[in-house]
Amino acid sequence: MSQTSATAATEIETIIRLEALQRRYAMGGGCIDALRRVDLEVRPNEYLAIMGQSGSGKSTLMNIIGCLDRPTAGEYWLSNERVSTMTDRELARVRNREIGFVFQTFNLLPRMTALANVEVPLIYSGVKRKVRDERAAAALETVGLADRMRHRPSEMSGGQRQRVAIARALVTNPSILLADEPTGNLDSRTGDEIMNLFDELHSKGNTLMIVTHEQSVADHAKRIVWLSDGDIVSDTISSNPL
């Protein structure tokens, strides 16, 4: 294999590549470094947990990877695209196409049915109504909510609402699924059910990255990255994931 071919193959095998990534915020006449020269690679079908204490930089890292923020310095490549220098419009395009988000607070629209909530990212992508309905229904079936498509969030349990949020994240067939404390608003039994669903999604080939402070959640991942004061201090492969 030529050097050029080898390089291309390596790039294809990496969904996320961060090189010397930094994020600095101005605060009170000074600056605070939320991230300090972070290097990280994520490959297809990895199941990764990002852990750290409050203020460690994990939410900042999630926001940059999710194209909700941009680095102060360094490089960020997502699916072979250099997103660290993109405009806001370009970031929005990549975010809608490549990233599926699952939030702690679900972020569902209360007056819309489960089906309509899942369709929202497809509306932004300009997908036609018939195709939207079909893809949203398939996503809800994937998370076990085929019988709740016409229900509104107020008519569903917390676990069901989180499943709707996961279906919404999956409906665009993103390169990576990002989850921010996905069990934070759930009781332990329901949280276990959601984590089992993530395990199932990973087994089907999805790439998952979960930000959490709970070891029981991180234990489901195959790889655990620890942040402290904006630096990666540990990056280990789990010897016995759940």
Beta strands, then each sheet from edge to edge (+ up, - down):
strand 1: 16-27
strand 2: 30-42
strand 3: 47-51
strand 4: 73-78
strand 5: 81-82
strand 6: 99-102
strand 7: 176-180
strand 8: 208-211
strand 9: 223-228
strand 10: 231-237
sheet 1: 2+ 1- 4+ 5-
sheet 2: 6+ 7+ 8+ 3+ 9+ 10-
end
